[in-house]
Amino acid sequence: MTWVLVLAAALPAQAEPRFALLIGANTGWAQDAPLRHAVHDAQRLADTLTQLGGFSPEDIIVLGDPSTQQVHWALDRLEARAAASPEQGLFLFYYSGHADPTHLHLSGEPLRLEVLYRRLQALPTALEVGILDACHSGAILPKGGRPSASFQLKVHEAPALRGLVFLTSSGADELSQEARALSGSIFSHHLVSGLRGAADENGDGLVSLDETYRHAYTRTLLATAASPLGPQRPRVRIDLRGQGQLVLTRMESAAATLVFPPGGNGCFVTDGAEQQLLAEAPASAGRETRLGLRPGEYVLKCAASGRYDVARFSVAAG
């Protein structure tokens, strides 16, 4: 299935309430080799959503190595907040950790993928976005689907956009991979970089769902094409109806912006202490790339003929 999201309508003002449950699980089950960066991946996504995605900190719950009971508690809490809201908004669920074709590998009672899928479908929000970054995560999608770098949904004379979208980092029979150099999962790294602006293909300052997925798909496949574990191909399932555009982040919300001109080499941005990799601006011959950041001190590392050129810089508000 090849899809491209075409949702023609006036752009939303992004005033709707937004809720998120973000989970990082490094430990997994007894037979799993511990992951290094899953909890950090969840926190990086939380920072991005609060800075650029219109999510209030009180409406985001981040869990590190939780039990299944804690996940249901968090879903109950956010579901109650969503039900109390006068407007139906967006709910985003993210999981980075171990999984198999049937379960997420959490402590306590196993959490079946089908139970998670039904739970998200039943939420009182207009839109639900599920993102699973785990081995075999594509098993939550119906059999017969294929990896797709883009997806298409045409809408005619329909009400406001509603439904559920699920993105997975790999297929049902594929492994999802971490990279020490990225200090995180390959898929989540490109997901966050995309949401910070690297996925904004048309330069309108809005990072939409289809741009985000297309960026994460392309960059993840390129990064794993020669991997001894095999290539990793993200998947997508769309069950949307209505009209509108599902915008995930907006560059106008950024307190500061780092601009890369067309034709530059690929660059990485870390914090000033070089302890956290924040985002990557891929090499682009044809368009300007903008990354939304907090004001602060940063280090830039750009590829240059087999080495990296390094520079320290700071950005101020505005």
Summary of the structure (lengths in Angstrom):
residues: 318
radius of gyration: 18.6
end to end distance: 42.1
largest distance: 55.9
contacts: 1070
relative contact order: 0.15
helix: 26%
strand: 34%
